[in-house]
Amino acid sequence: MDAARRRLLRAGVTLGAGGALGWTLNALARNPLMNPCLAALPPDLANHELVAQAFDGLDATLLRDVHVHLAGTGDSGRGIEMTDRMLSPLHPAEYVQRLFYLNAGCAHRNPGHVDDSYVDRLHNLVDVLPSGFKLMLFAFERSYDENGRAQPEHTAFHVPDSCARDVARSNPDHFEWVCSVHPYRRDAVEALETAARDGARAIKWLPPAMGIDPASPRCDRFYAAAARLGLPLISHGGEEKAVHGAGGQAFGNPLKLRRALEHGVTVIVAHCSTLGSDTDLDAGAYGPQRSSFELFSRLMGETRHGGRLYGDISAITLRNRDEEVIRTLLRRDDWHDRLLYGSDYPLPGILPLMSPSSLAGADLLDATAAPVLERVRGHNPLLFDFMLKRLLRDGDHRFGARVFESARVFTSST
């Protein structure tokens, strides 16, 4: 890592951006809705009782954030790719989406060094986390067709396994990595075995974007390998808003993940399927639409999978989530051994997506905590998200310590 660049980030120095793109990025950064990308917590905030309280009673060596994205534009040579649509103002929705993501990761102020700035910011953010607390960094696979051919035209972005592996190795005290291998690839099993040997802790899929039908027999050889290697599958469940690709929303139906469970794979449903609706496949291919969370809940109630189904709680506090779903997750103490903490970073750095004051207004958070959390977010969105989920409550119901102490789930056989 470039030590000078890390010092600049710590100091909060704004690196100038030239041309029209630089002007746009800087204009957005001045907007009060944008992440201010402040430096380390000031002493009064670092020593605040709510910060200390967030880690009370937890074994730091078991703490994991199981849902952290790597991002960039590919300017580092690490192999990151991004669709041209996200780079062109001619596609304003995707163009602005990219600007928000880069701002959330504080990589918008250093054109030509975006990838490195994103990683440097992660290094800075974990400096305040207790020793033993690790982020699980995601690779992100390309889209493939049913014949195992890559589809770059349908790939929103790509973060190769080698990139996630190398970034994790740069800070093993705080980083682990998660591979992303498309099961339709002809070399899928070999690629998965290589990732396991290189220390991958799990597998990441986003089926609607990657063009993966988790219920397809094409996945069977991959599932057999994942079970043999002891690599859990972290797969998106429910509606996908952030990334577009080759597959349809139907590929996010949590019921489709039964096939992986039946092959002995440990499955983690990202976001607990807390957004959207899917076909109730138990009533047939043309069954009624039900909330994705209802279908996830049905899976959680099934005993035949031997407790190998989990859900991660990333994104559950976004504004587009139903407050009653949050209440259900808090109240279901019997699920807490199978719920895992995740931040979905960099999303906590996109300020309009979460509102502590709204959660306080819904009586899911103490009102006095909201302004403290907002201050923390300006300096450290990772710490903000962890604190927020530790402080969530519905009456006497809170997420148990096991939700955050999730290292136990990621012990591969290699």
N, C-alpha and C positions, 0 to 999 in steps of 0.2 A: 504493500500500500504506500501511496505517496504521503509521507508524513506532513509535508507542507500543506497539502490539500486538507488533511484532517484538521490541522491547526486552524485553517481558514474557516472550516465548518464550525469548529468549536467557538471561534470568535464571532461567528455570525456575519462574516464579511460577504457582501453581495458582489458576485463576479459579473462584470458587464457583459451584455449580449448585444451583438451587432446585427444590423439589418432588420427587416420587417418582423421576422420570427422573434428575435430578441426583444423588440419593442412590445410585441404581443405578450410574451412571457412576463416581462417586467410590469406591464400594465395590469395583467391578471394578479400578479403577486402583490400589488398595492391594494387590491380589492379586499375589504374586510372579510369576505367569505373565503379567502384563500389562506392556506397554511403560512403563518409568518416565519416558520423555520428558525425559531429562536435557538440560542445556544443552551448550555447546560442550565438546569434548574437553579434559580437564585437560592441562597441559603434558607430564607424563610419558607420557601416551598419545599426544598429538599428535606427540611427537618419537620415538615408539617405532620401532625399526628395521623392524618388520613393516609399519608404515604407509608408510614411505618405500619399502620394497621393493615394495609393491603397484604403484607407478608407475614403477619402474626399467625403462628400456629401451623405454618407450612414448612415442609422439608424442601429447601431450595434445590437440592440435588435431584429432585424428582419433577421439578417444574418444567413444563414444555409449552411453548406456543406452537400448536400443531398446524398452523395455517398462515404461512408468511410467503408472499410472492416476491420474486425478483423481477426487475423491470429495467428497461433501457431502450436505446435506439440502435444498438449494435456498434457504437463507435469505439468500443474497447477491443474488438477483435475476439471476444469470447464466444461469438456465434449467435448472439441474440439477433432475432429478426422481427420486423414489424411490418404489417401491411402498409402499402403505399397510401391507402385511404386514410390512415391515421396521421400521415405526414403532410396531407394536402388540405389547404383551406377550401378546396372545391368539395370536400366532404365534411361540412362544418360540424356535424354531430360527433363523428369519430375524431376529428381534429381537436376539438375542445376537450373531449374525453381524455385524449392523450395528455393535453396540457394539465388537466386536473390531476391525473395520475403522477406525472412527473413533479408537479408542485407538492403533492402529498408526500412524495419521497424526497423532497428538497433537492431534486436533480435538475431543476429548471434554470438555474442561474449560471450554468457552466457549459455552454455549447461546445461540442467537441469532446467533452469529458462526462457525458450524461451517465453512462454505465458506471464509471468509477465513482461519481458523486453519489449515486444511489447507494452503492455499497458502503462508501465512507460514512454516509449518514446512518446506516444500520450499525456500523461499528460504534459510532458515537452514542446512539440510543441505548445500546446494551451496556455501556459503561456503568450506568446507574443500577442495573439489575443485579440481584445477589448472585454470588458465585454458585454455579450449578444450574441456573436457569438458562435454558437453551431455546433458540428459535429453530424451527424446522423449515428450511428454505426450499421452495418449490422449483423444480424444473417444470417446463411446460411443453408438451409434445405438439408436433404439427398435426394437421388433419390428414387422414388417409382414406382412400376409397375402399370398397369391399374387396378389391383385388390386391390390396396392400401397396397401392401406389400413393406416394405423397401428393397432396393437393395444396401447393403453395397459394393458389388463388383463393382458397377457402380458409387459409390460416391467418388469424388476426395477429398473433405474435407467437414466437417460438423462443424458449430458453432451453438450450441443450443440457443434457445431464452433466456434461463436462463442466459447464459454467457453474451450475449449482454445487457440484462436487468441489471445484476449486475455491469458490467463495467460502464454502463451509470449512475447508482446510485452512483458510487464512485466519480463522479465529475458532479453533476447536473447543475453547472453553465456553463459548456462547452459541455456536452454530452447529447444526446437523443438517443433512440434506435429504431431499425426497426426490426420487427419480420420476420420470414421466415417459412411459413406453406405450405406444399404441399397440393394442393386441392384434390388429390386422397385419402388422408388419411381418414380412416373411422371416425376419431375424428377431422377432419379438422375444422369444425365449432366451436366445443368446444375449440380447441386449439387457434383459432383466438379470441374467446371471452375472454379467459384467458389472451392472450397477450394484448388485449385492456384494460382490467382491470389493468394490470401491467404497463400501460403507453406507450405501443408501439405507435409510431407516424405514421407508414406506414407498408407495406408488401414488402419484397424483393423476386423476382423470377429471376432465370436464366434458362429459359425453356430448352435450348439445353442440359444443364448439369444435370438438375433435372428430365428430362423426363416428362415435362408438355407441353401438347398441349393446348394453351390458347383458342383455338376455340372449344374445346371439350365440349359437354354437361355435362361431368363429373365435370366441373368447376362451373356449374350454382348455386348450393347451396352455394358454397364458395363465388361467386360473390354477391349473395343476402346478405350474412352476412357481407361482406366487405362494401357494400353500406349502410347497416343499421348501422354499427358501425362507418362509416365515415372515414375509413382507406384507404388512397390512395395506389395503387399498383405500385411499382417501378419495371418494368420488362425490362429485356435486350431486345434490338432490333438489328437485323442485325447479321452479322457473329460473332461467339465467338471464340477467340483465346486462352484465358488464362486458361479456365477450361474445362475439358472433362468429359463426364458422359454418361447417358443412352439415352438421346434424340438425334435426328438429328438436323442439322442446320436449317431445315425447321421450327422447333418450334420457332425460333427467328424472323420469318416473322412478321413485325409490323402490317400487315393487320389482323392477327389472334387476335389482341387485341381489335378488334371491339366488340367482344362478351362481354368483360368486360364492355366496354363503354355502350353497349345497356342495361346492367343490372344496370346502374347507378353508376358504380365505377369510381372514378377519377384515371386516368392512367398516369403514368410518364414513357416515353420510355427512358431507359438509353442510353446515348451516342447519342441520336437523330438518332439512326440507321445509323451511319456514316461510317460503314464498311461492305463490302460484297454486295451480291445480293440475291434476293429472287424471288420466283414465283409470278407473278402478278395474284393473285387469283381472281381479278375482271374480268379477261379474262378466268376463268375456272381453274380447278385443274391442268391442264397441260398448263397454260398460259406461255407467254414468261418470261424470266428472266429480271428483272429490278433492278437497284441499290436499296438497302434497304433504302437509304436516299430519293430517289424519292418516294417510297411508304410511308415513314413517312411524307413527304411533302404533299402527297395526303390526308392523314388522318388529318393533321393540317388544311387543307383547307375545311374540312367538317364541317358544322354548326349544324348538327342534334344532336351532342353530348353535346351541351350546354357549350362549352368552358372547358370541363373536361379533355381534352387531353393536356399533357405537354411533354416536352423533357428535359432531363438533359444534360448539356454540358460537363460532365466528358469524358475524353479520346479523345476529339476532336482535341487536339494539339499533339497527338502521331505522330511519324514519318510516320506511315502507313496510315494516313488520307490524303485525297485529299485537297489541299489548297483551291480549289474552293468551297468545302463544308463549310470551315471556313468562306470564304467570304460571302457565301449565308446566313449563320446564323447571321453574323454581319449586313448585309444589310437589313434583314427582321425585320425592326423595329416593324412591326405589330405582330410579334411573341414574342417579348421580354417579354410581360406579361405572356407568357406561356413557357418560357425557365427558367430553374433553375440551379444555380451553383452547380457543384459537382467536386470533385478532383479525385475520384477513387483511393484514397490512399490505399495501399502504392505505386502505380505505379509511381507517381512523384518522388519517391526516387530511381527508377531504371534509372540511368543516361542515358544509350543509347536510351531510349524510346522517349525522348524529346530533341529538340535542339532550344533554343531561337535564336541562330545565324542564323539557317536555316529559321526560321520564319521572322527574320529581313531581310534576303536575299530575301524573297518573298514579302517584303514590307507589312507585317502584324504586324510588331513591329518596334519601333524606334531602330536603331542600337545601340544607346548609352545605351539602357536599357538592352541589352543582357548580358554584363559582370556583371552587378549588379545582375541580376536574377540568373546567374550561381553561384555567391558567396552566395546568399541567399539560394539556393537549398542545398548546402553543409551543412548548419546549420539547415534549416527548410523547408523540401519539401512541407509542407502544406501551409505555407506562400508564398513560391515560386509559387505554382500553382494558388493561389488566385491572386497574383500580376500579373502573366502572363496573366490571362484571363481578368483582369481589364485593362491591357495595350494593349491588342490586338486591332487593328484597321484596317479598310480598307477605306482609305481616311478619311472622317469625320465620318464614321460609327463605333460605339463602342457598346459593350453590355450595355444596360441601367441598371440603379440602381435596377429595379425590378427583374432582373435576379438573383441578389445576395440577395435581401431582400425577401426571399421565405418562411418565417415562416407562411405566410398567408394560404399556401396550406395545412398545417398540423394541422388542428383543428378538432379532432375526436369528435364524439357526446357523448362519455362516460365521 
